């Protein structure tokens, strides 16, 4: 059974930072491209970014480019999303999924507010 367990969300002030983690099991993680996306209240899903299985060539959505960094540690089957300079518009439920869309974890809520 494939499981993707995201964590690390919380309340942060504008300009602050958070790091989200996503632990994977049941997949050949090193061979799996991974994606973060988010869903803000009342809005549709938004692609945040993706990273290849070997951790090269991360790609980012325009709204997070230069502020967010995706990385991974294949030794412990974990995907990360480092979020810096957070803005209220980043408030959303954040999800990790396999880039083929076949497997998705539960979300972790990020709230950016003063």
Residue pairs with C-beta under 8 A, 6 or more apart in sequence:
1 26
2 24
2 25
2 26
2 27
2 98
2 102
2 103
3 24
3 25
3 26
3 105
4 22
4 23
4 24
4 96
4 97
4 98
4 103
4 104
4 105
5 22
5 23
5 24
5 25
5 105
5 106
6 20
6 21
6 22
6 94
6 95
6 96
6 105
6 106
6 107
6 108
7 20
7 21
7 22
7 23
7 108
8 18
8 19
8 20
8 21
8 108
9 18
9 20
9 93
9 94
9 107
9 108
9 109
9 110
9 111
10 18
10 109
10 110
10 111
11 111
11 113
12 18
12 86
12 110
12 111
12 112
13 86
13 112
13 113
13 114
14 86
14 87
14 88
14 112
14 113
14 114
15 85
15 86
16 86
16 112
17 82
17 83
17 84
17 85
17 86
18 83
18 86
18 110
19 80
19 81
19 82
19 83
20 36
20 80
20 81
20 83
20 94
20 96
20 108
20 110
21 78
21 79
21 80
22 34
22 36
22 78
22 79
22 80
22 81
22 96
22 105
23 76
23 77
23 78
24 32
24 34
24 77
24 78
24 79
24 96
25 77
27 98
27 103
29 53
29 74
29 77
30 53
30 54
30 74
31 53
32 53
32 98
32 99
33 50
33 51
33 52
33 53
33 98
33 99
33 100
34 50
34 51
34 53
34 70
34 72
34 79
34 96
34 97
34 98
34 99
35 47
35 48
35 49
35 50
35 51
35 96
35 97
35 98
35 99
36 48
36 49
36 50
36 70
36 79
36 81
36 94
36 95
36 96
37 45
37 46
37 47
37 48
37 94
37 95
37 97
38 45
38 46
38 48
38 90
38 92
38 93
38 94
38 95
38 110
39 45
39 46
39 92
39 93
39 95
39 107
40 46
40 89
40 91
40 92
40 93
41 91
41 92
43 92
46 61
46 63
46 92
47 61
48 60
48 61
48 64
48 68
48 70
48 81
48 94
49 58
49 59
49 60
49 61
49 64
49 68
49 70
49 81
50 58
50 59
50 70
50 99
51 57
51 58
51 59
51 70
51 71
51 72
51 79
52 58
53 74
54 74
55 71
55 72
55 74
58 69
58 70
58 71
60 66
60 68
60 70
63 89
64 83
64 90
67 83
67 84
67 85
67 86
68 81
68 82
68 83
68 84
69 80
69 81
69 82
69 84
70 79
70 80
70 81
70 82
71 79
71 80
71 82
72 78
72 79
72 80
73 80
79 96
81 94
81 96
83 90
83 110
86 110
86 112
87 112
88 112
88 113
89 112
90 110
90 112
91 110
91 111
91 112
91 113
92 109
92 110
93 107
93 108
93 109
93 110
94 107
94 108
94 109
94 110
95 104
95 105
95 106
95 107
95 108
96 104
96 105
97 103
97 104
97 105
98 104
